[in-house]
Amino acid sequence: MLSPDELIKLLSDMESDRIERTISTHNTDKFCEAVCAFSNDFPNHKLPGYLVIGVDDKTGRIININITDELLRNLAAIRDDGNVLPKPAITIQKYDLSAGSVVVVEVFPSFFPPVRYRGRIWIRNGPRKAIATEAEERMLTEKRATSFRSFDSSPAIGSSLNDINVEIFKLIYLPNAIDAETLAANHRELKQQLGSLRLYDVVRDCPTQAGILLLGNNPNYYIQGAYIQYVRFAGNGLDSDVINEQVFSGDLLTTMRELDAFVKNNIENRPISISSLQEEIVRAYPFRAIRELLNNAVMHRDYESNAPIKFYEFNDRIEITNPGGLYGVARPENFPHQNDYRNPVIAEALKIMGYVNRFNRGIATAKSELSANGNPAPEFQYDQPMYFGVKIFKRPTI
């Protein structure tokens, strides 16, 4: 945090884009927009920005304001109320200067730009705030890519090796990821082994987001939306009675295995006669199609969102939706022929563990399986930036 002398010097610089002054004590929108803008660090200062409450923006003079506990609590709440995402890194301090008292919110540049306040990207444009243009948003995204190639490869700040299920890593993941001969000759320490698979950030000495998702003892503690919500409805709409509901959470390696077993045992099937002496078990939906579409949701979802993957079974269809629209070079006009990976480490892990046989084949495989089972063609919802969805319809003859 700034020393009093450093603060006085910064307050005197009326043209700085690292400071915002205000005399308001109740304008939460203004505070959050400033925090969002400083988090994005559009000028790439790689230094904190400062929201100073109690100083006139036009004159730079300190105005004696009433600094209450409520004001300090409201400022602290900006970090955790979910309106500024990804969560900002801030510190708050009251300064008693000779000219009066002020409150300073120190905002650190985000590892994960672009940062949004209620869906809008705010940046500093000189000494003023502005909503980012499409070009500026792309620049922020590219800036993020220079720090970390993806969210899942970025460090899970605040976590430690104690948050990782080492037994699952050693007994299940590592033998699948590394061939036996190399593994036998490998005498590196655990953190180095995890780091070589992009599951641990050895520089920052903490697991990566992928490490938490794949091997975490409690992934939801760090990534709130990292679960799958299954609901079985009695009818064809959300207003129908709920017959069954279940949440799949925990490390992804265990969750995927549990999800496979659940789909096999709970999706409707029944015998039909194919001759006077023979019956055949048919499924309302082919297992492999559901599996591929769920794998697709797990692989491509936006893990920065607090929303879960939704796996909803209605009387006439199944709907699977995940936060995060088409990513990278994938666009509505080239879907499903062009693909890109929002979470390349997760995608690699699913391939290693056999949940994905070939990259960029999941949609095609699901469509083929549905057709072979006698189901209508699936309907995809891919024109929205914030989510991706698919509807698959029950086989008519079951």
C-alpha positions, 0 to 999 in steps of 0.5 A: 500500500502507498505511504502517506507521502506517496499518496500525496504525490499521486493526488497532485498528478491530475493527468494520471490514469492510475488514480480516480478521485471522488467525493461520493461515499454511496455511488457503488456503480462508480466504485465498481467501474473504477475497480474493473477498469484498474483491474484491466490495466489497459495501458499495461502499467503492471502497477496498481491503480487507486480509487481515492474517496474524499478528494475532489476530481476537478481540483484534487483537494481533499474534502472532509467526508464522513468515513464510516464502517459501513463505507469500508464494509461496502468497499470490501464487499466489491471483491466478493459480491460477484458483480466484478468478474473475475474476482478483483484483487484489492486492499482498502486503507484509511489515511488521516492526512493533514488536510483531512481523511481519505479512503484508498482502494488499491486495485492490482492488475488482473491475471485474467483480463478482460474483467467485467462489471455486470457484463461490461468491460471498463478500461481507463482511457487517459484519466477517464473511464470508458467501456471497451470497444470490440478492438480493445476487448480483443487487446485485453484478451491477447494481453491475457494470452501473453501471461497465461495461454488459458484460464486452466493453465493459470495459477489458482492463487491462494491454493497449495499442494494440500488442495491436491489429491496426490493419491489420484495423481500418482495412482491414476493420472500419472500412469496414464499420462506418462509411459511406464519406462519414463515413469520408472526413470523419473525421480523428480519431486511431486511439484515438478511432476505436476508442473510438467503436466501443467497442473502446478505453477512452480514459479508461484508455488501453487496448483494451476486451475486445471490441477484444482479441477482435475485433482482438487480435494474441493474444486468448488472452493476455488471455482464455484461453478465447477459442478454438473446439475442433473434434474429429471422433470416429469413433463416437458417444461421447467414448470413440471414436477421434479422426479430426480435431481443430483449434483456431480461435483469434486475432482473431474477424474472422479466426477466423469467416472460417476457421470458415466455410471449414472447415465448408463443406469438411469437413462430410460431403456426397455426391451422390444421384440425383433422376432418371436424368439428374440428381444433387443434392449433399446435406449431412449438415448444412446449412451455414447451420444450423451457421454460425448455431449457431456464431455464436450460441455466439461471440456469447453465450458467457461470455468470463470462463470459461477454457473454449473453445467446443466443436464436436464432430462424432460419427458421428450428430450434432454438438454445440456447447457454450459456457460461460455459460447463458441471460443476462439476461431470457432464461430456460428458460421463454421460450427461444428467444422471448426474447433478451438480450446478454451481449456487445453489442459482439461482437453488434454486430460480428458484425452489422456483418461480416454474420455475423448478419443479424437479431438474435434470429433465429439459433436460428429460422434454424437450426431452419428450415434443419435441417427443410428439409434433412431433419434431425431437430429440434435438442435444446437444453440451456439449463437449466444456469447455466454452459453452453449446448449444442445437438445437431443430428442427421445427415440420415437418408438420407445 
